């Protein structure tokens, strides 16, 4: 995406996201496990597991991060081009947002 590389990003790229405060996460044996908290109790029926790529993105979302910054992080962390990284970051954000694990910052 040439426009993004030149700083002419879409509005979606500039939205900041961060982890929901209603989750607990731990990094164990190379993967990240995330448990939503519902009514002050962990919802063990809804445990999410992230691979290495998801774990990198999840760690970055401890602080507010835009889709563009997450894409850049994937490019730096893995041998992947901008378009593939953006597609992966966008899919990850959409999935965890719909699962209630992500909020607008």
Z-matrix of the N, CA and C atoms (Angstrom, degrees):
N
C 1 1.446
C 2 1.528 1 109.02
N 3 1.269 2 116.97 1 97.67
C 4 1.455 3 123.04 2 -175.94
C 5 1.522 4 112.36 3 -58.87
N 6 1.324 5 118.04 4 -41.53
C 7 1.468 6 120.60 5 -176.99
C 8 1.522 7 111.21 6 -61.14
N 9 1.317 8 118.19 7 -38.72
C 10 1.456 9 119.97 8 -178.73
C 11 1.522 10 111.35 9 -68.04
N 12 1.296 11 116.77 10 -38.31
C 13 1.460 12 119.69 11 -179.57
C 14 1.519 13 111.69 12 -66.93
N 15 1.310 14 116.76 13 -25.17
C 16 1.460 15 120.89 14 -179.93
C 17 1.531 16 112.03 15 -92.16
N 18 1.338 17 117.41 16 6.60
C 19 1.453 18 120.31 17 178.35
C 20 1.513 19 113.66 18 83.00
N 21 1.318 20 118.22 19 13.98
C 22 1.460 21 121.64 20 178.21
C 23 1.517 22 108.91 21 -104.79
N 24 1.311 23 116.94 22 58.12
C 25 1.449 24 122.80 23 -172.85
C 26 1.515 25 112.41 24 -76.31
N 27 1.318 26 114.21 25 159.45
C 28 1.458 27 119.70 26 175.24
C 29 1.520 28 108.99 27 -75.98
N 30 1.317 29 117.20 28 165.28
C 31 1.454 30 121.49 29 178.59
C 32 1.515 31 112.43 30 -59.81
N 33 1.340 32 116.63 31 -37.24
C 34 1.459 33 120.37 32 179.97
C 35 1.524 34 111.16 33 -61.08
N 36 1.319 35 116.94 34 -37.08
C 37 1.462 36 120.86 35 179.72
C 38 1.521 37 111.60 36 -63.61
N 39 1.311 38 117.69 37 -27.98
C 40 1.456 39 121.40 38 -175.57
C 41 1.525 40 113.47 39 -92.46
N 42 1.352 41 118.34 40 -12.15
C 43 1.457 42 120.21 41 176.10
C 44 1.520 43 108.67 42 -61.13
N 45 1.315 44 116.69 43 137.21
C 46 1.459 45 120.41 44 178.96
C 47 1.526 46 109.26 45 -99.50
N 48 1.319 47 115.24 46 136.87
C 49 1.459 48 122.57 47 178.78
C 50 1.516 49 108.77 48 -123.46
N 51 1.326 50 115.22 49 159.19
C 52 1.455 51 120.55 50 172.22
C 53 1.518 52 108.47 51 -153.99
N 54 1.319 53 115.46 52 165.46
C 55 1.465 54 120.47 53 179.70
C 56 1.523 55 110.66 54 -60.01
N 57 1.301 56 115.96 55 146.49
C 58 1.458 57 120.80 56 172.64
C 59 1.524 58 108.55 57 -66.70
N 60 1.312 59 116.54 58 146.64
C 61 1.466 60 119.82 59 176.74
C 62 1.526 61 110.93 60 -79.03
N 63 1.334 62 117.14 61 -6.72
C 64 1.465 63 121.89 62 -178.12
C 65 1.531 64 111.67 63 -97.99
N 66 1.339 65 116.63 64 37.56
C 67 1.463 66 121.58 65 176.94
C 68 1.523 67 109.72 66 -140.43
N 69 1.310 68 115.19 67 157.75
C 70 1.459 69 122.64 68 172.10
C 71 1.517 70 106.06 69 -124.56
N 72 1.330 71 117.06 70 136.58
C 73 1.466 72 119.18 71 179.67
C 74 1.521 73 110.47 72 -134.44
N 75 1.336 74 114.49 73 150.28
C 76 1.459 75 122.08 74 177.25
C 77 1.519 76 108.42 75 -141.18
N 78 1.326 77 115.88 76 143.74
C 79 1.466 78 121.82 77 176.04
C 80 1.525 79 107.16 78 -99.39
N 81 1.337 80 116.48 79 117.42
C 82 1.460 81 121.67 80 -175.98
C 83 1.527 82 109.30 81 -134.52
N 84 1.309 83 116.71 82 125.15
C 85 1.477 84 122.58 83 175.26
C 86 1.521 85 113.46 84 49.36
N 87 1.314 86 116.95 85 46.53
C 88 1.454 87 121.06 86 174.30
C 89 1.510 88 116.11 87 82.86
N 90 1.319 89 117.89 88 2.42
C 91 1.458 90 119.29 89 175.34
C 92 1.522 91 109.65 90 -133.63
N 93 1.301 92 115.19 91 159.95
C 94 1.456 93 121.19 92 -179.63
C 95 1.515 94 109.10 93 -107.39
N 96 1.324 95 116.11 94 130.06
C 97 1.458 96 122.15 95 176.19
C 98 1.522 97 108.19 96 -107.19
N 99 1.329 98 116.08 97 132.70
C 100 1.461 99 121.87 98 -178.60
C 101 1.523 100 108.22 99 -125.09
N 102 1.335 101 115.41 100 129.10
C 103 1.463 102 121.54 101 179.76
C 104 1.521 103 108.46 102 -120.68
N 105 1.338 104 117.61 103 120.00
C 106 1.466 105 120.03 104 175.21
C 107 1.536 106 110.16 105 -68.78
N 108 1.308 107 116.17 106 145.88
C 109 1.462 108 122.19 107 176.68
C 110 1.524 109 107.60 108 -105.10
N 111 1.317 110 115.91 109 122.23
C 112 1.463 111 120.71 110 179.35
C 113 1.530 112 107.88 111 -127.00
N 114 1.307 113 116.36 112 121.13
C 115 1.461 114 120.07 113 -178.66
C 116 1.518 115 112.53 114 60.97
N 117 1.318 116 117.60 115 40.12
C 118 1.467 117 125.67 116 177.89
C 119 1.530 118 113.90 117 67.77
N 120 1.341 119 116.43 118 13.29
C 121 1.460 120 121.25 119 179.81
C 122 1.523 121 108.68 120 -128.81
N 123 1.323 122 116.82 121 141.10
C 124 1.458 123 120.18 122 176.96
C 125 1.518 124 110.95 123 -65.99
N 126 1.311 125 116.81 124 132.81
C 127 1.465 126 122.80 125 178.10
C 128 1.527 127 107.86 126 -87.09
N 129 1.335 128 116.46 127 87.14
C 130 1.456 129 121.35 128 -174.37
C 131 1.521 130 112.96 129 -69.51
N 132 1.317 131 117.74 130 -11.74
C 133 1.466 132 120.97 131 175.61
C 134 1.523 133 110.86 132 -80.20
N 135 1.323 134 117.04 133 -9.08
C 136 1.472 135 121.41 134 -176.82
C 137 1.520 136 111.50 135 -127.03
N 138 1.312 137 117.51 136 52.47
C 139 1.462 138 120.99 137 177.78
C 140 1.522 139 108.45 138 -84.04
N 141 1.323 140 116.12 139 132.69
C 142 1.462 141 122.20 140 179.34
C 143 1.517 142 108.79 141 -109.38
N 144 1.320 143 116.18 142 140.24
C 145 1.455 144 122.56 143 179.48
C 146 1.522 145 108.98 144 -122.60
N 147 1.340 146 116.85 145 128.06
C 148 1.462 147 121.93 146 -179.39
C 149 1.522 148 109.82 147 -111.22
N 150 1.323 149 115.96 148 138.12
C 151 1.462 150 121.44 149 174.52
C 152 1.531 151 109.27 150 -74.96
N 153 1.325 152 116.20 151 -169.20
C 154 1.469 153 120.16 152 -176.55
C 155 1.530 154 112.41 153 -59.93
N 156 1.324 155 116.51 154 -43.70
C 157 1.466 156 120.20 155 179.53
C 158 1.521 157 110.74 156 -63.68
N 159 1.329 158 116.72 157 -48.42
C 160 1.456 159 121.06 158 178.21
C 161 1.516 160 112.09 159 -61.56
N 162 1.326 161 116.39 160 -36.31
C 163 1.467 162 120.66 161 179.23
C 164 1.521 163 111.73 162 -65.25
N 165 1.333 164 116.62 163 -39.67
C 166 1.471 165 120.76 164 177.29
C 167 1.527 166 109.93 165 -62.72
N 168 1.330 167 116.34 166 -45.57
C 169 1.468 168 120.10 167 -179.95
C 170 1.526 169 110.93 168 -66.21
N 171 1.327 170 117.07 169 -42.32
C 172 1.463 171 121.07 170 -179.66
C 173 1.531 172 110.46 171 -61.66
N 174 1.320 173 117.17 172 -42.71
C 175 1.469 174 120.64 173 178.41
C 176 1.524 175 110.49 174 -60.57
N 177 1.327 176 116.94 175 -41.00
C 178 1.473 177 120.69 176 179.77
C 179 1.519 178 111.60 177 -65.36
N 180 1.325 179 116.61 178 -29.70
C 181 1.466 180 120.45 179 -176.75
C 182 1.531 181 113.15 180 -80.83
N 183 1.327 182 116.83 181 7.04
C 184 1.463 183 119.60 182 171.48
C 185 1.530 184 109.35 183 -63.44
N 186 1.320 185 115.29 184 -28.81
C 187 1.463 186 123.07 185 176.53
C 188 1.521 187 107.78 186 -119.18
N 189 1.324 188 118.71 187 157.98
C 190 1.475 189 119.73 188 179.59
C 191 1.530 190 111.63 189 -54.26
N 192 1.327 191 115.20 190 134.15
C 193 1.466 192 121.02 191 -179.54
C 194 1.521 193 109.24 192 -144.36
N 195 1.316 194 115.98 193 141.66
C 196 1.467 195 121.64 194 177.29
C 197 1.524 196 109.38 195 -91.14
N 198 1.313 197 116.23 196 163.53
C 199 1.457 198 121.27 197 175.84
C 200 1.526 199 110.18 198 -59.37
N 201 1.309 200 116.22 199 -38.31
C 202 1.466 201 120.46 200 178.38
C 203 1.531 202 111.47 201 -63.54
N 204 1.329 203 117.20 202 -42.99
C 205 1.469 204 119.45 203 -179.98
C 206 1.528 205 111.05 204 -69.31
N 207 1.332 206 117.70 205 -34.37
C 208 1.462 207 120.64 206 176.56
C 209 1.527 208 110.77 207 -67.05
N 210 1.325 209 116.09 208 -39.23
C 211 1.465 210 120.83 209 176.94
C 212 1.524 211 110.21 210 -62.01
N 213 1.306 212 116.28 211 -46.04
C 214 1.460 213 121.24 212 179.04
C 215 1.528 214 110.87 213 -61.00
N 216 1.324 215 116.78 214 -40.61
C 217 1.461 216 121.56 215 178.51
C 218 1.528 217 111.05 216 -60.94
N 219 1.330 218 117.13 217 -43.15
C 220 1.466 219 119.87 218 178.36
C 221 1.521 220 111.35 219 -63.43
N 222 1.326 221 116.80 220 -40.23
C 223 1.473 222 120.54 221 177.99
C 224 1.524 223 111.05 222 -61.99
N 225 1.328 224 116.87 223 -37.89
C 226 1.465 225 121.38 224 -179.47
C 227 1.526 226 112.09 225 -75.63
N 228 1.336 227 116.56 226 -33.56
C 229 1.464 228 121.27 227 -174.05
C 230 1.521 229 113.79 228 -85.40
N 231 1.321 230 116.56 229 -26.81
C 232 1.461 231 121.21 230 -174.92
C 233 1.525 232 109.52 231 -133.35
N 234 1.297 233 116.32 232 161.00
C 235 1.463 234 121.49 233 177.44
C 236 1.527 235 108.05 234 -83.05
N 237 1.332 236 115.85 235 79.63
C 238 1.466 237 121.41 236 -175.65
C 239 1.524 238 108.75 237 -141.74
N 240 1.318 239 116.23 238 145.01
C 241 1.460 240 121.26 239 177.96
C 242 1.519 241 111.62 240 -78.67
N 243 1.326 242 115.18 241 165.53
C 244 1.465 243 121.80 242 -176.86
C 245 1.531 244 112.55 243 -57.15
N 246 1.323 245 118.04 244 -47.36
C 247 1.465 246 120.81 245 -175.97
C 248 1.521 247 111.91 246 -63.15
N 249 1.335 248 117.21 247 -44.08
C 250 1.465 249 120.28 248 178.44
C 251 1.527 250 110.76 249 -66.52
N 252 1.323 251 116.68 250 -41.64
C 253 1.465 252 120.55 251 179.42
C 254 1.524 253 110.84 252 -63.19
N 255 1.312 254 116.63 253 -41.50
C 256 1.466 255 120.36 254 179.62
C 257 1.516 256 110.88 255 -64.13
N 258 1.324 257 116.04 256 -42.92
C 259 1.464 258 120.62 257 179.34
C 260 1.536 259 110.12 258 -61.78
N 261 1.334 260 116.71 259 -43.42
C 262 1.464 261 121.00 260 179.12
C 263 1.527 262 111.67 261 -66.12
N 264 1.321 263 116.96 262 -45.06
C 265 1.468 264 120.60 263 179.94
C 266 1.523 265 110.61 264 -63.18
N 267 1.319 266 116.61 265 -42.68
C 268 1.463 267 120.49 266 -179.60
C 269 1.527 268 110.95 267 -64.66
N 270 1.324 269 117.65 268 -43.21
C 271 1.467 270 121.17 269 179.01
C 272 1.526 271 110.54 270 -63.22
N 273 1.337 272 117.02 271 -41.71
C 274 1.459 273 121.39 272 179.31
C 275 1.521 274 110.62 273 -62.83
N 276 1.325 275 116.51 274 -48.18
C 277 1.467 276 121.10 275 179.94
C 278 1.526 277 110.43 276 -59.92
N 279 1.310 278 117.78 277 -45.53
C 280 1.463 279 120.80 278 -179.15
C 281 1.526 280 111.46 279 -63.13
N 282 1.334 281 116.97 280 -43.27
C 283 1.465 282 120.47 281 -179.25
C 284 1.517 283 112.22 282 -64.13
N 285 1.325 284 116.86 283 -49.76
C 286 1.461 285 117.48 284 -176.07
C 287 1.526 286 111.92 285 -74.51
N 288 1.312 287 116.80 286 -26.10
C 289 1.465 288 119.58 287 175.16
C 290 1.525 289 109.59 288 -66.93
N 291 1.331 290 117.37 289 -44.41
C 292 1.467 291 120.34 290 -179.85
C 293 1.528 292 111.41 291 -68.07
N 294 1.338 293 117.52 292 -24.39
C 295 1.462 294 121.45 293 177.16
C 296 1.528 295 112.31 294 -83.65
N 297 1.337 296 117.05 295 -4.02
C 298 1.459 297 121.08 296 179.09
C 299 1.519 298 114.16 297 82.74
N 300 1.336 299 116.94 298 15.50
C 301 1.461 300 120.51 299 -178.61
C 302 1.518 301 112.97 300 -92.27
N 303 1.315 302 116.95 301 -6.73
C 304 1.460 303 122.84 302 -173.16
C 305 1.519 304 109.45 303 -132.90
N 306 1.317 305 116.07 304 142.91
C 307 1.461 306 121.03 305 177.28
C 308 1.527 307 109.54 306 -131.07
N 309 1.306 308 115.43 307 163.86
C 310 1.466 309 120.22 308 173.18
C 311 1.522 310 107.53 309 -71.68
N 312 1.322 311 116.35 310 139.95
C 313 1.472 312 120.21 311 -178.43
C 314 1.514 313 110.44 312 -89.36
